């Protein structure tokens, strides 16, 4: 149905794609995997009309096509759910879904048929299992809800080629499973599904074919035979084989070995705390050197509670830092007290995408890089600091002076973390720390977090990835409907049924008294 031949894309200072040739068939889920910066998103942007290739060609149904803008691709039946969200905040959910192809009525179609759009939007959201009112404004949606709206927008085009770039990155286990089941149904309708994911267990579960990119080149392919994903030699392939093909080497243990931390007085504690209107009555204490995970389904109040701690939302209850009661009115006040927050929304709240990687890396700590009373910035020290984090986290960044938007999503995520690690806070709250990050980079991020915890930094980690919470955290607490409903200790996290226990707590199938263990 869709094919690329000898596709090359050059950006200033870097070749993002190097003579790539791939074909995508109807009735097939074709996964494209690779490290951050391998060229996956660039390839998808060419297929969806966002980026034009330097050389090579794209063929649709055997005929050469050239999409100069996304609308060209959509008209031809190619639609994409991007890794980054692109909703218009001031419009409703339904208006976003049908933006550019609105239903109209009346003479000459001069009036919007809002009732028809609302009804169709509700059908698409119901198909996704998303309980979202189509009349809500996009600005009021959580990141996960916005992701569902992006997917509904893609489905509304009725395209025959559907591209999904990290569609489950911000979804919990239950929502991700529902979406993967939908992809299988769309495949059975003889559509061509192109699927990018760093969750290799998802790839093994649903892909009919897997293509691996490395440094902009096609390097390997796996195909499903007799229900099993196999490499060319016919051997069954699991996540480890895919990961090795991605990075070109064998990977060691993903999670660092950590000594059991001796708890002292809490570094941060919240008492009867909550985000006004979204959560309440939460009691939690985190000691120096401890990593505490926060689990919960979409809408459980995890992100809202963390935002309330650092002053992004109005709060109720108390926050104590080293025993002293504080109330932050802004993240800057929180940072002055040694509390930093890495948002799950790296594009909206995590980074300034039009500014350079250097500026993004040093902006929270800019006072360290000014001289002459603030009249001058020590640009060479800025560059040295940025280079340090590029090396420390393995960031692929050919030109640190270029806008950070030129980097892949995963490399942007590493900078979103690095800029706050540079601030050396006493408490770091990290929301979805490895969203859109490949397995090799995940190991680097986990290593740095564990190293800083060993030095006494306290961490609160919000994650939709249960294996991440199990492997990284000392204990995990679970939120449901804005309330803390249970906790699993370090010993419990290492038991085989730990993920099932977390899911049961998050979905309300396990009572509170059974959950605190």
MITIPA-176975 format. One record per residue (C-alpha): residue in one letter; x, y, z. Coordinates in steps of 0.02 Angstrom, whole numbers, padded with zeros to 5 digits, always signed. Each point is the difference from the previous one (the first is absolute). Layout:
// residues N
aXYZ...
***
This chain:
// residues 517
x+00000+00000+00000x+00141+00121+00045x+00185-00010-00040x+00158+00105+00016x+00152-00024-00111x+00174+00068+00029x-00071+00130+00119x+00126+00127+00065x-00031+00151+00111x+00138+00124+00043x-00010+00133+00134x+00139+00126+00037x+00145-00100+00071x-00088-00168+00003x-00071-00132-00119x-00162-00058+00082x-00040-00134-00130x+00126-00085-00112x-00070-00091-00154x-00139-00090+00093x-00113-00121-00093x-00157-00072+00083x-00172-00062-00053x-00162+00002+00100x-00137-00124-00045x-00189+00002+00027x-00065-00109+00140x+00166+00011+00093x+00068+00087+00155x+00176+00052-00047x+00104+00060+00147x+00149+00115-00027x+00122+00003+00146x+00168+00076+00040x+00094+00106+00125x-00041+00183+00026x+00067+00091-00152x-00002-00156-00109x-00114+00086-00127x-00170-00076+00042x-00096+00161+00024x+00086+00080-00150x-00057-00145-00109x-00178+00020+00064x+00003+00187-00030x+00047-00032-00182x-00142-00125-00018x-00126+00122+00078x+00054+00155-00097x+00086+00095+00140x+00176-00017-00073x+00056-00014-00180x+00142-00122-00039x+00168+00055-00066x-00003-00144-00123x-00094-00163-00029x-00184-00028-00031x-00163-00049+00084x-00121-00114-00090x-00185-00020+00042x-00088-00147-00084x+00152-00014-00114x-00004+00181-00060x+00128+00131+00049x-00071+00138+00111x+00073+00154+00082x-00088+00074+00150x+00048+00182+00024x-00115+00022+00150x-00098-00112+00121x-00165+00041-00087x+00069-00081-00160x+00034-00160+00095x-00170-00001+00085x-00089+00024-00169x+00099-00148-00066x-00054-00108+00148x+00155+00013+00112x-00029+00065+00177x+00116+00010+00150x-00011+00011+00189x+00157+00098+00045x+00107-00032+00153x-00025+00182+00052x-00177+00064+00027x-00068+00128-00122x-00170+00050+00069x-00066+00179-00003x-00032+00042+00183x-00140+00125-00032x-00104-00124-00103x-00112-00139+00063x+00043-00183-00016x-00121-00021-00146x+00067+00156-00087x+00177-00067+00014x-00048-00170-00069x-00081+00076-00156x+00115+00150-00020x+00018+00034-00187x-00140-00119-00048x-00147+00070+00099x-00179-00057-00033x-00110+00141-00063x-00185+00033-00034x-00114+00134-00068x+00009+00094-00164x+00170-00024-00081x+00061-00086+00159x+00032+00163+00091x-00043-00065+00175x+00091-00131+00101x-00101-00156+00039x+00060-00014+00179x-00128-00132+00048x+00064-00115-00138x+00181+00029+00049x-00036-00029+00184x-00092-00163-00039x+00139-00065-00113x+00135+00054+00123x-00091-00094+00138x-00006-00157-00109x+00188+00008-00029x+00038+00031+00184x-00115-00144+00050x+00093-00110-00124x+00159+00044+00094x-00083-00028+00169x+00039+00181+00048x-00126+00082+00115x+00022+00177-00066x-00137+00128-00033x+00021+00063-00180x-00052+00173+00059x+00146+00018+00122x+00136+00123-00047x+00166-00079-00045x+00091+00105+00130x-00091-00095+00138x+00058-00172-00056x+00135-00102+00084x+00145-00058-00109x-00074-00175-00015x-00172+00069-00045x+00079+00112-00131x+00087-00153-00072x-00169-00085-00023x-00066+00155-00089x+00151-00003-00117x-00038-00182-00041x-00184+00039-00028x+00053+00141-00118x+00103-00125-00099x-00144-00125-00010x-00121+00136-00054x+00095+00018-00164x-00048-00180-00047x+00177-00022-00068x+00059-00167-00067x+00178+00027+00062x+00008+00044+00186x+00163+00051+00082x+00015-00008+00190x+00156+00079+00076x+00015-00053+00183x-00190-00006+00026x+00009-00089+00169x+00142+00103+00075x-00116+00097+00117x-00132-00134+00026x-00019-00117+00147x+00000-00189-00019x-00189-00016-00022x-00016+00141-00126x+00151-00060-00097x-00073-00176-00011x-00164+00072-00065x+00092+00100-00133x+00104-00149-00057x-00160-00102-00020x-00069+00140-00109x+00156-00004-00110x-00030-00185-00030x-00179+00037-00052x+00058+00136-00120x+00127-00123-00072x-00139-00126-00028x-00091+00133-00102x+00147-00016-00123x+00077+00166+00047x+00188+00021+00006x+00051+00040+00180x+00172+00075+00031x+00045-00009+00184x+00145+00081+00092x+00029-00048+00181x+00141-00012+00125x-00105-00127+00096x+00075-00153-00080x-00121-00118+00087x-00139+00088-00097x+00095-00023-00162x+00024-00186+00032x-00184-00016+00043x-00082+00083-00149x+00122+00026-00145x-00009-00105-00158x+00165+00073-00056x+00136+00102+00085x+00128+00110-00087x+00150+00064+00097x+00085+00167-00034x+00170+00048+00069x+00088+00166-00034x-00123+00036-00141x+00027-00165-00089x-00107-00157-00016x+00096-00140+00088x-00116-00147+00037x-00173-00072-00023x-00105-00124+00099x-00159-00084-00062x-00138-00101+00083x-00014-00182-00051x-00120-00123+00082x-00049+00133+00127x+00181+00030+00055x+00111+00148-00043x+00160-00067-00080x+00159+00070-00073x+00063-00052-00173x+00085-00157+00067x-00170-00060+00061x+00039+00010+00186x-00136+00070+00114x+00037+00179+00054x-00043+00081+00165x+00027+00174+00066x+00186-00031+00032x+00032-00044-00183x-00091+00156-00059x+00095+00109+00124x+00167-00072-00056x-00044+00035-00182x-00045+00179+00046x+00159+00044+00093x+00121-00117-00089x+00060-00081+00161x-00063-00110+00140x-00085+00095+00141x+00033-00037+00182x-00127+00015+00139x-00117+00145-00032x-00018+00049+00184x+00152+00036+00110x+00029-00101+00156x-00037+00109+00151x+00038-00030+00182x-00148+00009+00119x-00007+00178+00063x-00004+00034+00186x-00140+00124+00027x+00034+00155+00102x-00112+00148+00032x-00109+00039-00152x+00075+00118-00127x-00175+00041-00064x-00169-00045+00073x-00177+00044-00049x-00141-00007+00126x-00186-00009-00043x+00058+00074-00165x-00081+00016-00170x-00025+00103-00157x-00157+00102+00025x-00144-00089-00086x+00107-00146-00062x+00073-00089+00152x-00007+00008+00191x+00051-00082+00162x+00169-00065-00061x+00134-00037+00129x+00174-00045-00063x+00178+00020+00064x+00160-00024-00100x+00169-00016+00085x+00170+00054-00068x+00064-00130-00123x-00171-00077-00026x-00091-00022-00167x-00188-00010+00024x-00110-00042-00149x-00177+00063-00033x-00115-00117-00098x-00179+00024-00056x-00115+00000-00150x-00033+00150-00112x-00102+00125+00102x+00061-00065+00168x+00074+00170+00046x+00184-00047-00006x+00062+00144-00108x-00118+00127+00076x+00063-00041+00176x+00182+00020-00052x-00040+00166-00085x-00086+00059+00159x+00156-00038+00103x+00107+00120-00104x-00131+00136-00015x-00068-00032-00175x-00173-00033+00073x-00094+00058+00153x+00020-00123+00142x-00075-00054+00165x+00096-00075+00146x+00182+00022+00050x+00172-00026-00077x+00154-00016+00110x+00180+00010-00060x+00121-00067+00131x-00136+00026+00129x-00041+00180-00045x-00174+00039-00066x+00005+00085-00170x-00127+00054-00130x+00067+00033-00174x-00088+00124-00113x+00108-00042-00151x+00131-00126-00058x+00132+00135+00024x-00043+00012+00185x+00007-00189+00010x+00172-00003-00082x+00066+00127+00125x-00049-00123+00136x+00085-00144-00091x-00153-00078-00083x-00001-00023-00190x-00133-00072-00115x+00023-00082-00170x-00167+00012-00090x-00072-00140-00106x-00042+00134-00129x+00174+00038-00064x-00064+00104-00146x-00126+00104+00097x+00084+00015+00170x+00167-00087-00007x+00100+00089-00135x+00006+00158-00104x+00003-00087-00168x+00050+00153-00102x+00157+00028+00105x+00164-00094-00013x+00048-00156+00096x+00128+00104+00095x-00128+00129+00056x-00124-00135+00050x+00131-00093+00101x+00057+00151+00100x-00155+00110+00012x-00059-00062+00173x+00174+00035+00070x+00040+00154-00104x+00059+00098+00153x+00152-00117+00007x+00054+00053-00174x-00014+00190+00010x+00140+00123+00032x+00014+00188+00022x-00153+00004+00110x-00108-00088-00129x+00053+00106-00148x+00091-00142-00086x-00024-00188-00019x+00154-00113+00008x-00044-00092-00161x+00153-00112+00003x-00046-00066+00173x-00177-00027-00064x+00067-00104-00144x+00114-00100+00116x-00145-00041+00117x-00112-00051-00145x+00138-00110-00072x+00018-00084+00169x-00184-00052+00000x+00008-00051-00183x+00139-00121+00047x-00080-00054+00165x-00169-00045-00076x+00060-00051-00173x-00099+00139-00086x+00011+00004-00190x+00023+00185-00036x+00109+00049-00148x-00023+00188+00026x-00041+00056+00179x-00025+00177-00067x-00145-00056-00112x-00182+00008+00062x-00038-00147+00112x-00150-00036-00111x+00124-00070-00126x+00036-00148+00117x-00100-00160+00010x-00132-00011+00137x+00105-00118+00104x+00152+00114-00004x-00111+00148+00047x-00060-00103+00149x+00179-00026+00059x+00029+00188-00004x-00163+00026+00095x+00073-00106+00140x+00179+00064-00013x-00050+00184+00023x-00073-00040+00172x+00137-00121+00050x+00121+00144-00032x-00096+00098+00133x+00051-00136+00129x-00164+00008+00096x-00028-00090+00165x-00164-00071-00068x-00033-00042-00183x-00175-00042-00058x+00006-00085-00171x-00162-00028-00097x+00018-00136-00133x+00191+00008-00001x+00028-00112-00152x-00145+00050-00113x+00056-00030-00180x+00173-00060+00054x+00083-00156-00072x+00057-00145+00107x+00184+00047-00004x-00038+00178+00054x-00118-00062+00135x+00144-00094+00081x+00105+00160-00001x-00139+00102+00082x-00031-00135+00131x+00186-00007+00039x+00011+00188+00027x-00156+00003+00110x+00066-00144+00106x+00169+00084+00016x-00078+00163+00060x-00112-00094+00121x+00155-00083+00072x+00067+00176+00031x-00156+00046+00100x-00121+00075-00126x-00182-00047+00030x-00104-00050-00152x-00185-00013-00038x-00028-00090-00165x-00169+00000-00088x-00009-00133-00135x-00127-00094-00104x+00129-00139-00027x-00020-00127+00139x+00165-00090-00040x+00087+00168+00019x-00078+00029+00171x+00046-00177+00056x+00179+00009-00062x+00045+00175+00056x-00097+00040+00158x+00022-00045+00184x-00190-00003+00021x-00153+00049-00101x-00159+00086+00057x-00160-00008-00103x-00126+00139-00030x-00180-00025-00055x-00130+00137-00020x+00116+00124+00084x+00030-00107+00155x+00145-00105+00058x-00069-00178+00001x+00150-00109+00035x+00187-00029+00004x+00118-00140-00049x+00164-00016+00094x+00166-00039-00082x-00016-00185+00045x-00175-00009-00076x+00058+00087-00160x+00119-00143-00036x-00135-00133+00008x-00068-00070-00166x-00176+00065+00032x+00054+00180+00040x-00069+00075-00161x-00165-00089+00023x-00011+00069+00178x+00035+00177-00062x-00133-00014-00135x-00128-00069+00123x+00033+00145+00118x-00008+00128-00140x-00163-00068-00068x-00085-00021+00170x+00000-00190+00002x+00106-00010+00159x-00055+00081+00164x+00111+00126+00089x+00037-00116+00145x+00068-00131-00120x+00101+00128-00097x+00116+00069+00135x+00133-00135+00012
***
